[in-house]
Amino acid sequence: MMLRSRLRDFWDTVSRRPWERGSRPRLPAAAHPLVGLAAEAIRTFLSHQRVIEPPDFLFDEMPEARMPAGAFVCLKCEGRLRGCIGTTEPVHPTVALEVIHNAIGAAVRDPRFPQLQIVELDGLDICVDVLGPSEPVPDLTALDHQRYGIIVRSGERRGVLLPDIEGINSVAEQLAAARDKAALSPEEPVEILRVEVTRYR
């Protein structure tokens, strides 16, 4: 709780103008620090076209934020998906930076949606998924659609699906959705990998 409080105070201090209605994502009091980091990354980029840096004390008090890891940031407004961008392997040297850049990407670079507007921030819900290393699975019994994300790939095509997704109620449905994302037919041979995901809200 102390780290979350320090992050809130820090963002309030470094902001170039006071918080205004409609300019700050809605965060639950118990929001994880990485969710707060994603929220501030989005707000700052939309307001000032600037990419934030994670504060030093985040690494001091949350050492795992310094480690590299893939991450997805998903945004919802009124219960509906508004953007989701992520990386299955780390692109940046720390997961904190991975979250910052993917949060901005979810807000302004998801091709399925128009760019997020500042007036939408007040009703924005943010979810951060941090991914572990991917590993091949010997057979489908090693999968669990609620615990593991999956990656299916064939040649240059691949599809990714995170775990515990609304509307996905079985491993078969998870695989079908991942194949669909990769434009792979149900009969086409694929390599299947699983990845354990830690979800923060």
Secondary structure, DSSP 4 states (H G I P E B T S, - for coil): -HHHHHHHHHHHHH-SS---TTSS----TT--HHHHHHHHHHHHHHHHS------HHHHHH-GGGGS--EEEEEEEETTEEEEEEEESS--SSSHHHHHHHHHHHHHHT-TTSPPP-GGGGGGEEEEEEEEEEEEE-SSGGG--TTTEEEEEEETTEEEEE-SS-TT--SHHHHHHHHHHHTT--TTS--EEEEEEEEEE-
